[in-house]
């Protein structure tokens, strides 16, 4: 996906480079749960390759997939906002290679450098807004009598 919410599009080079200095490479096999709804959000990921599904717990059923994420996209935004608990779950749908970042370390970097902190906050805010919009469209597709149609 190429959009204003991918790391490469959202962050200036100097902020990307600074963020990546504290990242570590990780891999996930298909079916691996990255996090569960309601648990502590102490890290986040930026996908290098593969697909991660964001899902919502549905009692007595498999989690309902809300959105799929791919290359250069942020997995998890709950680490940025108190009380730092995941609002959804996430699962690797394919083999995934990603950069993992420690949430407390990145929040400390943001607090220390207001320009860096603002860039991260704007990026994460755009991700949240885009995902809320995508969820709204999905709900309209599922439940509105005529599909998503126009949002105007």
C-alpha positions, 0 to 999 in steps of 0.5 A: 500500500502506498499512502500518506500513512506509510512510514516512508511517506509520513516521516521525513528522512531524518526522523525515519533514520532516527527511529530506525536506529532503535528498531530491531529486525523480527520475523513472524510465521503465519498464524503468529499473534503479535498482540491481543486486544486489551493487553499491554501495548509496549511495542509496535512494528513496521512491516518490511514484508508480508501481511498482518491482519488486524482483528476484533475478538468476537465471543464464540467465533474466530476473530473478525478481520478489520483490516490487512496491513502490508509493506512499510505500514505501522502495526499498532498505535495504542502504544502512543496513547494512554493507557497503552492497551491494544484496542484490537488484535493482530496476526501474521497472515503470511511470513512477516519480516518487520522492524520492532520498536520499544514503545517506551523508548520511542515515547522518551525520544518524542518527549526529548525532541519536540520536532521528532515527537510532533512528526511521530504524533502526526504520523500515528494520528494519520494512521488512526484517522485512516483506520477509522475511515476504513472501518467506517467504509467497511461497516457501510459495506456490511450493513448499509442497504446500498453499500458504502456509496458516497460519504458526502 
